[in-house]
Amino acid sequence: MASKTKLQFIDKGFQDILSSAGTKSCIESVTNSIQTKAGPNFEGEVSYYGQGHRWMGFVHTTDYDSMKEESENKTLTKAVR
């Protein structure tokens, strides 16, 4: 006979984790790794984001050449793997 598991999520606890310095550090590390793999024409940033109040990392193109590089060779896409 299978037992049922009940999970109770406490929003305040999740919010504390998502907005913590440890989470920011982890996201910075991953963002920097992706940016480094993609190359110098890609820029990474970590910011405290929106209504969710959490840290998010972004890596994006910086100029036409990097846009073309992503379009033709999927450089940024491959850097995420």
Secondary structure as UniProt FT lines:
FT   HELIX           11..18
FT   HELIX           21..38
FT   TURN            40..41
FT   STRAND          42..49
FT   TURN            50..53
FT   STRAND          54..61
FT   HELIX           64..73
FT   HELIX           75..80
//
